[in-house]
Amino acid sequence: MSNVIPERTFKLAGRVVNRVGYGAMQLAGPGVFGPPKDHATAIAVLREAVESGVNHIDTSDFYGPHVTNQLIREALHPYADDLVLVTKLGAVRGADKSWIPAQEPDELRRGVHDNLRNLGLDVLDVVNMRIMGDIHAPLEGSIEKQVTALAELQREGLIRHVGLSNVTPTQVAEARKIVDIVCVQNHYNLVHRADDAFVDELDALGIAYVPFFPLGGFTPLQSTTLSDVAASLGVTPMQVALAWLLYRSPNLLLIPGTSSLGHLRENMKVAELTLPEEVLRTLDGLNQEAAA
């Protein structure tokens, strides 16, 4: 990790994107199900995100379901030429708000068409294949069937690029024998760093790594050290945690999600946040604390 100010952009799916993007999951209702609490604010958040420089938005048609994609279409369609919309497949939602695996080729095809319809697109920029397993960690096992199905959809012109989510290095290697992989979306943050070597491996390959739960997810990051560092810099702990990811590796792309304009504005400021060398050393120590 370097204390040199991080690069602000990265090439994703053939286009240069700002490394601070936006994740749309939180725009749906409680439990990522149903409509937003405040429809007008959801639309405003999306529009301000793009106006603030976001040109990488992460979504899925199983958020809601359908809700976040329909909000994105309402707020932003027709889309700016530089906007990269990344969606994902691998599940559908039950009426009881459950997450039901949908990994068969016919289910993936239906998922692609659902995303196309609700986003108002003829072709999807990037589709991440979300491999089911433990919510916090991938499980080994062949993903040839799923990736082959996406490669076929790519040949048909329905998707441009393929990514993976919740996967291991072995699975990425298997997938790359079938189709080019442009991004990997896994659980990673300041204190959850099981993928440290994987991040570096993907960086060497020019593949984006997009951390989900960058702020801890269902259990937000809590650390006295993190809070003290943030106070010394005059920012929030969550801003420090996001900025650390920008310093960690140039292929890390952030997609913090929020349904709040205030939190969006805080998140957008992290690209300007300088972390001195001594602060980076202190923050790196949190990984050892978490492992202890």
Residue pairs with C-beta under 8 A, 6 or more apart in sequence:
1 247
1 248
1 249
1 280
1 284
2 247
3 247
3 275
3 276
3 277
3 280
5 274
6 19
6 246
6 247
6 250
7 19
7 250
8 18
8 19
8 20
8 271
9 16
9 17
9 18
9 19
10 16
10 17
10 19
10 208
10 250
10 251
10 253
11 17
11 206
12 56
12 84
12 126
12 182
12 183
12 208
12 253
13 84
13 86
13 125
13 126
13 160
13 161
13 182
13 183
14 160
14 161
15 55
15 82
15 84
16 82
17 55
17 56
17 82
17 84
17 253
18 53
18 54
18 55
18 56
18 271
19 246
19 252
19 253
19 254
19 271
20 53
20 54
20 242
20 246
20 254
20 256
20 267
20 268
20 270
20 271
21 54
21 55
21 56
21 57
21 58
21 253
21 254
21 255
22 46
22 49
22 54
22 56
22 57
22 58
22 255
22 256
22 257
22 264
22 267
23 57
23 58
23 59
23 212
23 255
23 256
23 257
24 46
24 57
24 58
24 59
24 63
24 68
24 71
24 72
24 257
25 32
25 58
25 59
25 60
25 63
25 68
25 257
26 32
26 257
26 258
26 259
27 36
27 42
27 45
27 46
27 63
27 67
27 68
27 71
27 257
27 259
28 34
28 35
28 36
28 63
28 64
28 67
28 68
29 35
29 36
29 37
29 64
29 67
31 97
32 63
32 64
33 64
33 65
33 93
33 97
34 64
34 67
35 64
35 67
36 42
36 67
36 71
36 259
37 259
38 259
39 71
41 259
41 260
41 261
42 71
42 75
42 259
43 71
43 74
43 75
44 261
45 258
45 259
45 260
45 261
45 264
46 57
46 71
46 72
46 75
46 76
47 75
47 76
48 261
48 264
48 265
49 57
49 264
49 268
50 76
50 80
50 83
52 264
52 265
52 268
53 268
54 268
55 80
55 82
55 83
55 84
56 83
56 84
56 86
56 253
56 255
57 72
57 83
57 84
57 85
57 86
57 255
58 86
58 87
58 88
58 185
58 210
58 255
58 257
59 68
59 69
59 72
59 85
59 86
59 87
59 88
59 119
60 68
60 69
60 87
60 88
60 89
60 115
60 130
61 69
61 87
61 111
61 114
61 115
61 118
62 88
62 91
62 92
62 93
62 99
62 111
63 69
64 70
64 93
65 92
65 93
66 114
66 118
69 87
69 115
69 118
69 119
70 118
72 85
72 119
73 118
73 119
73 120
76 83
77 119
77 120
79 85
84 125
84 126
85 119
85 121
85 124
85 125
85 126
86 125
86 126
86 127
86 128
86 163
86 183
86 210
87 115
87 119
87 124
87 126
87 127
87 128
88 127
88 128
88 129
88 130
88 163
88 165
88 185
89 102
89 107
89 108
89 111
89 112
89 115
89 127
89 128
89 129
89 130
89 150
90 101
90 102
90 103
90 108
90 111
90 129
90 130
90 131
90 132
90 146
90 165
91 99
91 100
91 101
91 102
91 130
91 132
92 100
92 102
92 107
92 111
93 99
93 100
94 100
101 132
102 108
102 110
102 111
103 131
103 132
103 145
103 146
104 145
105 145
105 146
105 148
105 149
105 152
108 129
108 146
108 149
108 150
108 153
109 149
109 153
112 124
112 127
112 153
112 158
112 159
113 158
115 121
115 124
115 127
116 122
116 123
116 124
116 158
123 157
123 158
123 159
123 160
124 158
124 159
124 160
125 159
125 160
125 161
126 159
126 160
126 161
126 162
126 163
126 182
126 183
127 150
127 153
127 159
127 161
127 162
127 163
128 162
128 163
128 164
128 165
128 183
128 185
129 143
129 146
129 147
129 150
129 162
129 163
129 164
129 165
129 175
130 165
130 166
130 185
131 138
131 139
131 143
131 146
131 164
131 165
131 166
131 167
131 171
132 166
133 139
133 166
136 187
136 192
136 213
136 217
137 166
137 187
137 194
138 166
138 167
138 168
138 171
138 186
139 168
140 168
140 170
140 171
141 171
142 171
142 174
143 164
143 167
143 171
143 174
143 175
144 174
144 178
147 162
147 164
147 174
147 175
147 178
147 179
148 178
150 159
150 162
150 179
151 162
151 178
151 179
153 159
154 160
154 161
154 162
154 179
161 180
161 182
162 175
162 179
162 180
162 181
162 182
163 181
163 182
163 183
163 184
163 185
163 208
163 210
164 171
164 172
164 175
164 181
164 183
164 184
164 185
165 184
165 185
165 186
165 212
166 185
166 186
166 187
167 175
167 184
167 186
169 198
169 201
172 181
172 184
172 202
172 207
175 181
181 207
182 207
182 208
183 207
183 208
183 209
183 210
183 253
184 198
184 202
184 207
184 208
184 209
184 210
185 209
185 210
185 211
185 212
186 195
186 198
186 209
186 211
186 212
187 194
187 195
187 211
187 212
187 213
187 217
188 194
188 195
188 199
188 209
188 211
188 212
188 213
188 214
188 245
189 211
189 213
189 214
189 215
189 216
189 221
189 241
189 245
190 221
190 226
190 241
190 244
190 245
190 283
190 286
190 287
191 216
191 221
191 223
191 286
191 287
191 289
191 290
192 213
192 216
192 290
193 287
195 209
198 209
199 209
199 248
199 249
199 251
199 252
200 249
202 208
202 209
202 251
203 209
203 249
203 250
203 251
206 251
207 251
208 251
208 252
208 253
209 249
209 251
209 252
209 253
210 252
210 253
210 254
210 255
211 245
211 252
211 254
212 255
214 241
214 242
214 245
214 254
214 255
214 256
215 221
215 238
215 241
215 242
215 256
216 222
216 241
220 238
221 237
221 238
221 241
223 237
223 286
223 289
225 282
225 283
225 285
225 286
225 289
226 237
226 240
226 241
226 283
226 286
227 237
229 237
229 240
229 279
229 282
229 283
230 236
230 237
230 239
230 240
232 279
233 240
233 273
233 275
233 279
235 269
235 273
236 266
238 266
238 267
239 266
239 267
239 269
239 270
239 273
240 273
240 275
240 283
242 254
242 256
242 267
242 270
243 270
243 273
243 275
244 275
244 280
244 283
245 252
245 254
246 252
246 254
246 270
246 271
247 275
247 280
254 267
254 270
256 267
258 264
258 267
275 283
